Amino acid sequence: MVANFGLCAALESIRAPETFESRLHQIRKEEIPNDLPDMLRERIDQRITEMLDTITKETGEFLHNLDIDEHSEDEVRAAIQAFPSALSYVSYVDEQKINRGVPIQSAVMYPRSTPFVPLLAEEGNFS
């Protein structure tokens, strides 16, 4: 038993830093009042889930369309740190349904995005 407790304590100590995204998940799971009617709780949960999905998609699309002339490293880092799951957002070319992969793959393919590849790789290691 002691070994398991030690492992749990160790895992708690290396918990990922809180992000805007993780805070919204926490609100969804822990802060919707239990005494609300079930229907209302479900609708609030649904709306928060929809919002998270939409913001993650929009952040992912932003990361797929980086342009060194329009975006700064600070802006890109802030977007990733707010919504780290956007680093794994898979984008498609609409008309042909061609998979563009994840943002770092898009950045490698487009010269105006390639300066962001090291940043995407670095942030991907921490998220």
Buried (B, 14 or more C-beta within 10 A) or exposed (E): EEEEEEEEEEEEEEEEEEBEBBEBBEEBEEEBEEEEEEEEBEEBBEEBEEEBEEBBBBBBBBBBBBEBEEBEEEEBBEBBBBBBBBBEBEBEEEEEEEEBBBBBBBBBEBEBBEBBBEBBEEBBEEB
